[in-house]
């Protein structure tokens, strides 16, 4: 797992500085759209080795929620 690299890629996708991506950073609005979602799914696979269902990702309102979905998916895959 490479959180820093994933967050850097997420920041680039959202077009915001990586240091702004705290768990409370809102995803709604701005550059969080269907294309960003596809890029994020690919980045999750690349950095964490799991494929995440887009439905729960799309419902995420913050970076922290996004990270929880990733963690939950990783736990399910390892069980």
C-alpha positions in Angstrom: 0.0 0.0 0.0 1.3 3.4 -1.0 -0.9 6.1 0.6 1.4 9.0 -0.4 1.6 8.0 -4.0 -2.2 7.4 -4.2 -2.9 10.7 -2.6 -0.6 12.5 -5.0 -2.4 10.9 -7.9 -5.8 11.8 -6.4 -4.6 15.4 -5.9 -3.5 15.5 -9.5 -6.9 14.1 -10.7 -8.8 16.6 -8.5 -6.4 19.4 -9.5 -5.6 20.4 -5.9 -2.4 20.5 -4.0 -1.7 17.2 -2.3 -1.2 18.8 1.1 -4.9 19.8 1.0 -6.1 16.2 0.8 -6.9 15.6 4.5 -9.6 13.1 5.4 -12.1 16.0 5.7 -11.4 17.3 2.2 -14.8 17.3 0.3 -15.0 15.4 -2.9 -18.4 16.9 -4.0 -18.3 19.5 -6.7 -15.2 20.7 -8.5 -13.4 17.9 -10.4 -15.1 14.9 -8.7 -17.0 13.6 -11.7 -17.4 10.3 -13.6 -14.0 10.6 -15.3 -12.3 11.3 -12.0 -14.0 8.3 -10.6 -12.6 6.1 -13.4 -9.1 7.5 -12.8 -9.4 6.9 -9.1 -10.6 3.3 -9.6 -7.5 2.7 -11.7 -5.2 4.4 -9.1 -6.7 2.2 -6.3 -5.9 -0.9 -8.4 -2.4 0.4 -9.1 -1.5 1.4 -5.6 -3.5 -1.0 -3.5 -4.0 -4.0 -5.8 -7.8 -4.1 -5.4 -10.7 -3.3 -7.7 -13.3 -1.2 -5.9 -16.9 -1.2 -6.9 -17.7 2.3 -8.3 -21.1 2.7 -6.5 -19.7 3.1 -2.9 -16.9 5.3 -4.2 -19.4 7.6 -6.0 -21.2 8.0 -2.6 -18.1 9.2 -0.8 -18.3 12.8 0.3 -14.7 13.2 1.6 -11.3 11.8 1.1 -11.6 10.0 4.4 -14.7 8.2 3.2 -12.9 7.2 0.1 -10.0 5.8 2.1 -12.5 3.8 4.3 -14.0 2.2 1.2 -10.6 1.2 0.0 -9.7 -0.2 3.4 -13.0 -2.1 3.6 -12.5 -3.5 0.1 -9.0 -4.6 0.9 -10.1 -6.4 4.1 -12.9 -8.2 2.2 -10.4 -9.4 -0.4 -7.9 -10.7 2.2 -10.6 -12.6 4.2 
